[in-house]
């Protein structure tokens, strides 16, 4: 049955305002404790302050309560008594915690003194990256530059002394100063005399329209004596042109071993792993330049049936540049930025059997790792297997396999080198070579690094 009496939402009949005023009242619930019952009127906890407790009183509406305005008071300062200054006996004391009752200055805790027997923790040193050991390169003979004739040097100094400083620093239409012109022509005495006058004004680092300093102009012109003189006078060997090419890049690209000899002779510290704006080191540039020369040599031999002696000598100069760069500390494990290719990938891609033989026959304890390094998932053997109409393909594949190239490695497309063989007369023979995997080393003589 549903009750018909009205239901009022309010305090119970036994509710007294004192129970709401004093939250610590335990007399109503536990009368045996002997506490004095609170008075019928709300009494503040502190006689000198307004209470900050809410007093609930009966309202004329049984469903509502009246809430008086709540006011907040400031608690006593430090050093006040823990017992409220209220004489009423019907109130319970509220303890007040004073963090500093003695009003003494707070002294921060001192760190513990370590015991001499306790070993302090050592800082964690991150592991260094594993750098593969470089192949053993036979030492290259260092050829010193030719000396300058003192009489010609004094004559040049007298000429330069009669010139105005503005004339020495003036740029022509191509941005060349007189030092750029002297450097390009190989006039060592005048280069030395002019550089002595303008080096205090940073004249050695002035640039022409392609961003080349006099040192880079001398490198491009293959003036090894001028390069040696400028380095001795303080020219910046790390300077790069507008394409990011340093003296090492330019010498390697043009195939100037005399320039690298002059740099070696100077003893200056160079960053042989510096990259140009294409992400190539000087060793990468030397390999690409040698590939280009060998390609031209092969084309002339195929078309005309004869060997160009000039190109052969040029290829030897570039091979010597590669050896000199390795003597300077260039790493064969360095990969380019664009395609992640090592020097082995670059020479295999162009079918350069001569360089494949050169790099694989270096005294290298990490030769197997070098042969099986990947460029976007492809090893050098993958590239050799995919060569199109290359007459050196079979020899390159045979040479790589005989020195430890792994024919079972798969690229990012899950392909092994055998899957990349093009159609042609050599396909079946190379396919059988890849299936067998290992061969005895060919009977070609071991190459030196020169």
C-alpha positions, 0 to 999 in steps of 0.5 A: 500500500502506498502511504498517504502521509506527506513526506518531508525532506528535512532533519529528523525530529531529534535533530538539534542545532548543536549537532551541526555546530559542533562536529566533535560532539560525541555526547549524543552518540556516546553519553557514557563518555561524560562530556557536557552536552552542548548548549542550545545556542551555537557557541564559537570555538574562539571567543575573539573570532567568528566561527567558520563553521556552518550552523544549520537551523530549522526553517519554516519550510520543513524541506529547507535549511537556513545557512548563515553567512560564513565568515573566515577568520585568521588563525593565530600566529606561531607561538600561540597556545595549543588550547583555544582561549575560550573558558566555556567548558562545553567545548572540546579543544581543537589542537593547533599545530605550530611548526616553529613554537620556539621562533628559532630560524629554520635550518634546512637539513644538511645532506648526509656525509658519505662514508669513506668506505662507500664508493660513490656511484659512477656516471653511466657512460654510453657505449661508443659506436663500433667503427669497423677497422680500416684496411691496411694501406701501404704508405704513400711516398710524400713528394715535397713541393719545389722550392721558390727562387729567392731572387724572384720572390724579392722581385715580386714583393717589390712589385706588390709593395708598389700597389695600393691595398684597394687594388689588391682587394678589388674584384673584377666582373667574375669576382676574382681578386688579383690573388685569385688570378695569380693562383690560377696561373701558378705564379707562386712568387706573386701569390706569396707576396700578395698573400703576405700583404692581405692575409691580415685583412682576411684576403686569403678567404675572399671568394669569386663568383662560384664561391671559391677561395684562392686556395680552391682556385689553385686546386682547380687549376692543379697548382700544387706549389701554390696550394702548399704556399697558401696552406703554409700562410694560413689559408683555410683547408676546410673552405668549401665553394657554393656546392660544398666542395672542399679542396679534397673534393675538387682534387678527387673529382679532377684526379689531381694526386699532386694536390693531395700530395701537397696537402699531405706534405703540409701536415694540416689536419683535414676532415676527409669525411666531409660531405658536399651538398650531394652527400658525397665524401671526397672518396665517393667523388674519386670513385665516381670520377674513375668510373667516368674515365673507365667508361670513356676508355671502354667506349673508345676501345669498343668503337675504335678498337684501340686504347687511349693512352691519355685516358689510361694515364688519367685513370691511373692518376685517379686511382692514385687519388683514391690511394692517397685519400685512403692514406689520409684516413678515408673510410671505405665503409662510409655510405652516401646520403642519397642512396646509402651506397659505399664505394663498392656499390658505386664501382659495381653499379658502373661495371668498373672491374678495376676498382672492384678488384682494388677494393676487394684486394685490400688487406681488410679484416672486415672484408666480408661485412664490406662486401655484404653491406646494403644500399636500400636493401641491395648488396653489391652482388645484387647490383652486379647480378642486375647489370644490363649488357655489361661485358664485365658482369660475369667477372665482377660476380665471380670476383665478389663471390670468390672473396665472400659475397653472400648470394643468399641475402635478400633485398627489401623485395625479398629477392636474391641476386639470382632473381635479378639476372637479366635475359641474355647469353650470360644468364645461365652461366652466372645463374650456375655461379650464384647457385654454387655460391663459392669459388676459388680465387681467380689467378689474377695477380694481387693488386697494390694500392698504388 
